[in-house]
């Protein structure tokens, strides 16, 4: 009886999720990520993107996403960090479906500001703000991501959840699992190693090298 109830609940929840997600049309080999509900296999192109609540595009790119004019140019001008400040905010942000999913390369000369999940490489010159990157995220100046699983590279890096490696002048991982290398490294909840001029975690503050492997 319990097994039947569990199966019914799973079927019902799956049906509800599918009902909320419009079917995506397939596009080959070029499409635009501004057109909603698309599966683009090849190259997807657009002029800009953002975190507008009305921009629930439901676009999946399998290949290369190109953004010649990106909002990353404005990232150094933001007055405060766009990353979640609390665990509740982080969980709510991650629970919401992303506007875009990129499997491959997300490339922009200026940088990307996108409610995106990138599985692969996300790169831009000036600044980036992503929802999640599984792979490599690289920028010349500033690099923000709610969740990073892999490598984050920039002068200034910040992730709420960082699993992997951060390399920059300043690295911040609210919850960091791995290695931070920079002049200044900071983590509220570190399991790993920090190497830099000044290193801060919940256990101690030390120059050169710091660490923590316990909760």
Backbone bond lengths (Angstrom), bond angles and torsions (degrees), N, CA, C in turn:
res aa  C-N    CA-C-N  psi(-1)  N-CA   C-N-CA  omega(-1)  CA-C   N-CA-C  phi
1 X - - - 1.463 - - 1.535 110.69 -
2 X 1.359 115.42 -46.35 1.463 118.92 179.21 1.520 111.32 -62.25
3 X 1.338 116.31 -39.57 1.458 120.69 179.02 1.519 111.44 -61.62
4 X 1.328 116.96 -41.54 1.466 120.61 178.33 1.516 111.49 -63.13
5 X 1.342 115.70 -41.76 1.466 119.25 179.58 1.519 111.05 -63.72
6 X 1.345 116.58 -41.89 1.467 120.17 178.78 1.518 111.12 -62.90
7 X 1.352 116.52 -42.90 1.464 120.19 179.22 1.520 111.32 -63.42
8 X 1.325 117.03 -40.75 1.464 120.98 178.97 1.525 111.08 -63.90
9 X 1.346 116.57 -40.95 1.459 120.27 178.82 1.520 111.20 -65.03
10 X 1.342 116.61 -41.96 1.465 120.35 178.65 1.513 111.28 -63.33
11 X 1.333 116.84 -44.31 1.464 121.01 178.85 1.514 111.06 -63.10
12 X 1.348 115.63 -42.14 1.461 119.67 -179.69 1.504 112.76 -65.17
13 X 1.366 116.71 -42.78 1.465 119.75 179.81 1.511 111.50 -67.23
14 X 1.347 116.94 -39.26 1.468 120.76 178.31 1.514 110.97 -63.93
15 X 1.322 116.29 -42.36 1.469 120.97 178.58 1.512 111.10 -62.42
16 X 1.353 116.49 -39.44 1.466 120.04 -179.84 1.517 111.01 -65.68
17 X 1.339 116.50 -42.86 1.462 120.15 179.18 1.519 111.00 -62.92
18 X 1.350 116.08 -44.85 1.462 119.49 179.77 1.518 111.55 -63.21
19 X 1.340 115.81 -36.51 1.463 119.48 -179.82 1.517 111.08 -66.62
20 X 1.363 117.20 -29.96 1.448 120.50 -177.95 1.528 112.06 -82.17
21 X 1.323 118.44 -17.13 1.462 122.12 -177.11 1.521 110.47 -104.85
22 X 1.332 118.38 107.70 1.466 120.25 179.79 1.516 111.17 -60.33
23 X 1.313 115.88 148.58 1.452 121.11 179.57 1.520 109.62 -66.79
24 X 1.331 115.76 136.90 1.459 120.87 -179.77 1.522 110.68 -92.99
25 X 1.336 115.46 138.61 1.458 121.66 176.41 1.526 109.39 -85.99
26 X 1.304 116.58 148.19 1.464 122.11 -179.43 1.526 110.94 -90.22
27 X 1.331 115.29 134.70 1.452 121.50 178.56 1.526 109.09 -128.09
28 X 1.341 117.38 132.96 1.473 124.06 178.53 1.529 107.97 -138.91
29 X 1.300 120.70 145.59 1.466 128.15 -19.54 1.514 112.23 -92.44
30 X 1.384 116.18 1.91 1.467 120.77 -177.59 1.518 108.54 -133.36
31 X 1.338 116.02 141.61 1.458 121.60 175.58 1.510 109.61 -154.82
32 X 1.325 116.94 176.46 1.460 121.41 177.69 1.518 109.75 -115.43
33 X 1.322 116.30 135.32 1.464 118.96 -179.67 1.524 112.28 -77.85
34 X 1.342 117.75 -1.20 1.464 120.40 174.11 1.531 112.04 -80.97
35 X 1.315 116.95 -18.34 1.458 120.57 178.14 1.525 108.35 -87.12
36 X 1.313 116.57 124.58 1.460 121.49 -171.41 1.526 112.29 -72.38
37 X 1.349 113.06 158.54 1.466 122.54 172.06 1.532 112.28 56.34
38 X 1.358 113.98 58.63 1.464 119.94 -177.69 1.523 110.93 -126.53
39 X 1.331 115.94 142.56 1.462 123.51 161.59 1.521 106.62 -106.34
40 X 1.328 116.93 110.42 1.456 120.50 -178.01 1.521 108.98 -106.89
41 X 1.303 116.57 116.82 1.463 121.69 177.57 1.521 107.88 -109.21
42 X 1.341 114.07 111.10 1.459 119.71 -175.18 1.507 109.59 132.29
43 X 1.342 117.19 -108.50 1.461 122.17 -178.05 1.528 109.49 -127.65
44 X 1.329 116.05 126.29 1.463 120.28 172.41 1.524 108.25 -109.87
45 X 1.333 116.10 137.70 1.460 121.89 -173.01 1.520 109.94 -130.17
46 X 1.341 116.33 143.15 1.456 121.87 174.22 1.517 109.58 -161.41
47 X 1.324 116.99 169.46 1.453 121.07 -176.10 1.517 113.46 -93.85
48 X 1.311 118.47 -29.60 1.462 121.27 179.91 1.519 107.84 -165.78
49 X 1.312 115.66 165.80 1.461 121.38 173.86 1.513 107.42 -149.91
50 X 1.324 117.01 173.34 1.456 119.45 -178.49 1.502 111.49 -167.46
51 X 1.339 115.98 -165.83 1.450 122.01 -179.06 1.528 111.50 -107.47
52 X 1.315 116.91 25.89 1.457 120.91 177.99 1.525 109.40 -60.11
53 X 1.351 116.43 130.46 1.465 120.51 -179.30 1.522 112.14 -60.45
54 X 1.324 116.27 -23.33 1.468 119.77 -179.64 1.523 111.82 -84.64
55 X 1.325 117.47 -3.36 1.453 121.19 -176.73 1.534 111.74 -97.77
56 X 1.313 116.81 49.85 1.466 121.03 175.40 1.524 107.24 -83.74
57 X 1.335 115.83 82.10 1.459 119.73 -169.15 1.519 113.83 -79.30
58 X 1.331 117.88 -27.38 1.469 120.91 -179.50 1.524 110.56 54.88
59 X 1.341 114.75 53.54 1.465 121.52 -178.37 1.524 109.83 -115.70
60 X 1.318 115.30 132.81 1.468 121.42 174.51 1.529 108.15 -116.13
61 X 1.333 115.27 125.95 1.466 120.97 176.70 1.521 109.31 -109.74
62 X 1.315 115.52 125.55 1.457 121.64 175.39 1.522 108.10 -113.97
63 X 1.326 115.48 93.68 1.457 119.76 -175.79 1.513 110.62 145.96
64 X 1.337 116.92 -113.55 1.465 121.89 -176.88 1.521 109.69 -126.93
65 X 1.329 115.77 128.24 1.459 121.79 173.74 1.519 107.81 -105.87
66 X 1.343 117.22 120.11 1.458 122.69 -177.78 1.523 110.09 -112.49
67 X 1.324 114.99 130.02 1.463 120.81 179.09 1.532 108.23 -128.69
68 X 1.360 117.62 84.56 1.475 120.75 -174.75 1.525 113.29 -57.04
69 X 1.327 117.37 -39.82 1.464 121.38 176.97 1.524 107.04 -113.97
70 X 1.323 116.61 101.49 1.455 121.28 -176.02 1.517 112.35 -106.62
71 X 1.333 115.81 155.15 1.458 121.32 178.98 1.526 112.22 -77.80
72 X 1.333 117.36 -1.47 1.457 120.15 178.00 1.515 113.46 -59.73
73 X 1.327 116.53 -22.31 1.465 120.31 179.16 1.530 111.58 -63.16
74 X 1.346 117.09 -23.21 1.469 121.54 -178.81 1.524 113.02 -93.46
75 X 1.323 118.14 -7.52 1.461 120.78 -175.49 1.533 112.83 -58.88
76 X 1.352 120.70 -41.72 1.475 119.24 179.38 1.529 113.33 -64.11
77 X 1.333 117.98 -12.75 1.469 120.87 -177.43 1.523 112.61 -93.27
78 X 1.330 118.83 -5.43 1.460 119.78 -177.07 1.525 109.65 -66.96
79 X 1.359 117.60 139.37 1.470 120.30 -174.68 1.519 114.45 -74.70
80 X 1.334 117.37 -23.38 1.465 120.21 -178.64 1.521 109.58 -150.96
81 X 1.308 115.47 169.16 1.465 120.49 -177.47 1.528 110.78 -64.72
82 X 1.342 117.40 136.80 1.469 120.63 177.45 1.532 112.89 -84.69
83 X 1.330 117.53 -2.16 1.457 121.80 -175.41 1.525 110.79 -81.91
84 X 1.316 116.89 147.02 1.464 122.57 179.76 1.525 110.92 -54.52
85 X 1.335 115.11 144.69 1.455 120.14 -179.85 1.525 112.66 -98.76
86 X 1.328 117.44 -21.08 1.459 120.74 -177.50 1.524 110.01 -129.24
87 X 1.322 115.76 162.32 1.457 121.32 178.00 1.522 110.96 -62.46
88 X 1.333 116.28 -37.08 1.463 120.08 178.37 1.515 112.34 -63.03
89 X 1.334 116.96 -44.33 1.461 120.87 178.09 1.522 110.66 -63.41
90 X 1.322 116.25 -41.63 1.461 120.43 -179.86 1.527 111.27 -62.95
91 X 1.325 117.53 -46.30 1.460 121.14 -178.92 1.526 111.16 -64.04
92 X 1.338 116.40 -39.29 1.467 119.91 178.96 1.525 110.81 -66.05
93 X 1.331 116.78 -40.95 1.460 121.29 179.05 1.518 111.35 -64.05
94 X 1.325 116.60 -44.70 1.454 120.55 -177.07 1.530 112.13 -73.58
95 X 1.327 117.03 -25.39 1.462 120.19 -179.84 1.525 112.10 -73.44
96 X 1.335 116.69 -27.56 1.464 120.49 179.49 1.525 109.70 -71.77
97 X 1.341 118.26 139.81 1.468 120.32 179.52 1.522 111.03 -64.47
98 X 1.328 118.32 141.21 1.469 120.67 179.63 1.527 111.18 -72.08
99 X 1.319 115.09 155.37 1.454 119.44 175.21 1.526 111.23 -70.50
100 X 1.358 115.57 -35.78 1.465 120.25 -179.64 1.524 110.71 -140.52
101 X 1.323 114.73 150.55 1.460 122.40 170.89 1.526 107.11 -124.67
102 X 1.333 116.18 126.93 1.465 120.99 -179.92 1.520 108.72 -116.11
103 X 1.319 115.98 120.50 1.455 121.52 174.55 1.521 108.04 -108.73
104 X 1.329 115.08 94.86 1.462 119.35 -175.55 1.511 110.96 143.67
105 X 1.355 116.34 -118.67 1.460 121.47 -175.58 1.523 110.46 -121.33
106 X 1.340 115.60 130.99 1.457 122.61 172.96 1.524 107.11 -112.85
107 X 1.337 117.44 108.81 1.460 121.76 -170.23 1.523 111.34 -125.60
108 X 1.346 115.53 133.68 1.461 120.84 175.94 1.521 109.34 -150.06
109 X 1.341 118.30 132.18 1.462 119.97 179.32 1.530 112.93 -58.07
110 X 1.324 117.39 -43.38 1.464 120.68 -179.08 1.522 111.69 -85.65
111 X 1.312 116.61 -34.48 1.452 121.51 -176.15 1.513 110.87 125.95
112 X 1.325 115.40 165.43 1.454 121.58 -172.55 1.524 111.47 -115.56
113 X 1.315 116.36 137.48 1.458 123.07 166.14 1.510 105.29 -118.30
114 X 1.314 116.52 108.95 1.460 118.33 -166.17 1.526 111.43 -153.02
115 X 1.330 115.84 136.67 1.459 121.54 171.29 1.527 107.01 -80.69
116 X 1.330 114.71 66.56 1.465 121.75 -169.67 1.523 111.71 -121.24
117 X 1.313 114.46 150.84 1.457 121.90 165.83 1.525 106.44 -111.69
118 X 1.322 116.66 120.03 1.461 121.66 179.67 1.516 109.59 -109.71
119 X 1.320 115.37 123.40 1.454 121.89 173.59 1.524 107.28 -107.15
120 X 1.327 115.64 92.15 1.458 119.63 -175.06 1.511 110.40 149.40
121 X 1.351 116.81 -116.25 1.469 122.22 -177.31 1.520 109.44 -129.90
122 X 1.339 115.77 130.23 1.455 121.77 173.53 1.525 107.68 -120.85
123 X 1.340 117.87 119.79 1.462 120.85 -173.11 1.521 111.58 -138.85
124 X 1.332 115.94 138.52 1.455 122.43 175.88 1.513 109.04 -158.22
125 X 1.324 117.91 155.42 1.456 120.89 -172.77 1.524 114.05 -75.21
126 X 1.340 117.90 -47.12 1.465 119.56 -168.28 1.527 112.10 -93.93
127 X 1.314 117.52 -57.32 1.454 119.36 -177.52 1.517 112.30 -156.98
128 X 1.319 115.09 157.41 1.451 120.83 178.18 1.527 110.48 -140.83
129 X 1.322 115.69 142.62 1.464 122.27 168.47 1.516 106.28 -133.06
130 X 1.310 116.53 116.36 1.459 122.26 -179.62 1.524 110.63 -125.50
131 X 1.305 115.31 158.26 1.461 119.45 174.11 1.527 109.86 -76.20
132 X 1.328 117.19 -49.26 1.460 121.02 -179.72 1.517 109.30 -155.22
133 X 1.324 115.43 139.16 1.465 121.70 174.14 1.519 108.07 -127.05
134 X 1.320 114.89 123.25 1.460 121.74 173.92 1.522 107.30 -110.09
135 X 1.320 116.07 93.35 1.456 120.33 -175.03 1.514 110.38 146.29
136 X 1.330 116.98 -120.04 1.465 122.25 -178.27 1.521 109.73 -123.74
137 X 1.322 115.71 129.41 1.462 122.40 175.15 1.522 107.93 -121.27
138 X 1.337 117.35 121.14 1.462 120.59 -173.42 1.519 111.09 -134.76
139 X 1.325 115.66 137.78 1.455 122.06 177.54 1.515 108.34 -152.39
140 X 1.330 116.86 154.03 1.455 119.88 -179.35 1.521 111.44 -72.26
141 X 1.357 117.70 -42.90 1.459 119.65 -172.45 1.529 113.37 -107.81
142 X 1.359 117.90 -65.87 1.461 120.78 -171.88 1.519 110.42 -129.46
143 X 1.325 114.91 142.30 1.460 120.22 -175.26 1.525 108.90 -143.15
144 X 1.331 116.43 111.39 1.460 121.90 -179.54 1.526 109.68 -117.72
145 X 1.324 115.89 140.18 1.459 120.75 175.25 1.518 108.64 -154.67
146 X 1.317 116.52 134.15 1.460 118.85 176.05 1.526 109.72 -59.63
147 X 1.322 116.53 -43.13 1.456 121.30 -179.03 1.524 109.53 -136.48
148 X 1.326 115.98 129.09 1.462 122.22 176.03 1.520 109.05 -124.51
149 X 1.315 115.55 122.52 1.459 121.50 174.52 1.525 107.45 -119.95
150 X 1.326 115.80 92.95 1.456 119.68 -175.79 1.510 111.16 144.94
151 X 1.328 117.33 -123.53 1.464 122.84 -175.26 1.520 109.93 -124.45
152 X 1.329 116.14 131.68 1.459 122.69 176.78 1.522 108.46 -120.23
153 X 1.344 116.34 121.45 1.459 122.14 -174.88 1.526 110.74 -126.25
154 X 1.316 117.33 127.09 1.466 123.02 174.19 1.527 107.76 -178.54
155 X 1.339 116.65 173.06 1.453 118.97 172.23 1.532 110.07 -64.12
156 X 1.355 115.97 -40.61 1.460 121.18 179.94 1.529 108.54 -129.11
157 X 1.327 116.14 116.74 1.465 122.26 -178.97 1.518 110.26 -114.81
158 X 1.338 115.89 142.01 1.461 119.34 173.56 1.524 109.72 -150.92
159 X 1.323 114.85 132.11 1.462 122.25 173.65 1.526 107.99 -138.87
160 X 1.331 115.92 146.54 1.466 116.95 171.98 1.523 108.65 -71.77
161 X 1.334 116.88 -50.86 1.463 121.84 177.11 1.522 108.02 -114.70
162 X 1.335 116.77 115.02 1.458 121.75 -179.58 1.527 108.73 -119.69
163 X 1.321 115.13 117.93 1.456 121.01 177.59 1.524 107.73 -121.22
164 X 1.334 116.29 99.71 1.456 118.47 -178.39 1.510 112.15 144.71
165 X 1.347 116.66 -117.02 1.460 122.31 -171.85 1.525 110.90 -139.76
166 X 1.333 115.64 131.91 1.464 122.41 170.93 1.520 108.58 -117.41
167 X 1.346 116.71 131.62 1.462 121.69 177.15 1.523 108.39 -131.25
168 X 1.329 117.16 121.89 1.451 120.84 179.29 1.515 110.90 -178.72
169 X 1.323 116.46 -175.27 1.458 120.86 174.04 1.524 109.42 -69.41
170 X 1.344 115.20 -46.10 1.462 121.12 178.85 1.521 108.83 -128.89
171 X 1.325 116.57 129.79 1.466 122.53 179.82 1.520 110.00 -126.02
172 X 1.328 115.30 130.34 1.457 120.63 177.60 1.520 109.18 -130.08
173 X 1.317 115.62 127.65 1.458 121.57 173.97 1.510 107.92 -134.80
174 X 1.322 116.96 107.21 1.470 118.89 -178.09 1.524 109.69 -55.57
175 X 1.329 115.87 -47.04 1.461 122.16 172.28 1.517 106.82 -122.33
176 X 1.331 117.17 104.65 1.461 121.67 -172.65 1.522 110.35 -114.85
177 X 1.324 114.58 132.51 1.457 121.98 176.66 1.525 107.54 -128.78
178 X 1.336 115.75 99.78 1.456 117.45 -178.34 1.511 111.75 145.47
179 X 1.347 116.39 -131.05 1.459 122.44 -171.30 1.525 110.77 -132.56
180 X 1.327 115.72 132.94 1.458 122.64 173.63 1.527 108.25 -116.69
181 X 1.340 116.78 128.72 1.461 121.90 178.50 1.524 108.43 -127.98
182 X 1.331 116.90 117.70 1.458 120.49 -179.73 1.509 110.90 -177.73
183 X 1.337 116.64 -179.17 1.460 119.42 175.49 1.524 110.45 -68.39
184 X 1.356 116.07 -42.54 1.462 121.64 178.58 1.514 108.61 -128.80
185 X 1.331 116.65 126.73 1.457 122.63 178.77 1.524 109.19 -125.16
186 X 1.335 115.70 136.69 1.462 119.45 -177.14 1.513 110.32 -143.20
187 X 1.329 115.07 138.71 1.462 120.82 175.66 1.519 109.48 -152.52
188 X 1.333 116.42 132.80 1.463 121.06 175.60 1.516 111.23 -74.70
189 X 1.325 116.05 -30.92 1.462 120.99 -175.58 1.529 108.28 -140.71
190 X 1.320 115.38 89.00 1.467 121.19 -173.70 1.522 111.50 -104.22
191 X 1.316 114.95 135.06 1.459 122.17 163.15 1.520 106.21 -127.79
192 X 1.322 115.71 94.81 1.451 119.11 -176.32 1.506 111.07 159.71
193 X 1.350 115.70 -149.21 1.457 122.26 -173.21 1.523 109.81 -131.87
194 X 1.331 115.46 142.29 1.461 122.70 174.48 1.524 109.00 -119.56
195 X 1.332 116.36 131.70 1.458 121.52 178.82 1.524 108.34 -126.22
196 X 1.343 117.06 117.80 1.451 119.53 -179.08 1.510 112.22 176.33
197 X 1.327 115.76 -177.80 1.462 121.19 -179.67 1.530 110.85 -64.58
198 X 1.363 116.50 -39.08 1.478 120.79 178.82 1.526 108.66 -143.71
199 X 1.326 115.49 127.69 1.464 121.77 -173.94 1.522 110.40 -127.73
200 X 1.314 115.39 129.48 1.463 120.96 -176.22 1.517 109.86 -127.30
201 X 1.329 116.50 128.72 1.464 121.42 167.87 1.522 108.56 -142.25
202 X 1.329 116.79 -177.92 1.461 119.84 -172.71 1.529 112.68 -67.94
203 X 1.318 118.12 -18.65 1.459 121.42 -178.52 1.527 112.81 -88.91
204 X 1.343 116.85 -39.14 1.459 118.54 -173.09 1.533 110.65 -164.96
205 X 1.330 114.57 169.26 1.456 123.31 173.76 1.523 107.82 -123.67
206 X 1.339 116.05 123.20 1.461 119.89 -176.23 1.532 111.17 -144.27
207 X 1.325 117.16 149.24 1.468 120.28 169.57 1.526 110.52 -81.41
208 X 1.302 116.24 162.42 1.466 126.16 173.07 1.523 112.87 69.67
209 X 1.333 117.95 -63.99 1.463 119.45 -178.24 1.533 109.98 -146.07
210 X 1.320 114.82 140.72 1.457 121.87 178.48 1.521 107.71 -143.50
211 X 1.318 117.54 161.99 1.452 120.24 -174.72 1.515 110.81 -160.30
212 X 1.295 115.81 163.05 1.458 122.93 169.47 1.516 107.84 -166.48
213 X 1.317 116.54 134.88 1.466 121.13 -179.93 1.531 111.94 -129.74
214 X 1.335 115.89 10.70 1.469 120.02 -178.76 1.518 110.16 -119.40
215 X 1.319 116.12 156.27 1.461 121.85 175.96 1.523 110.04 -72.74
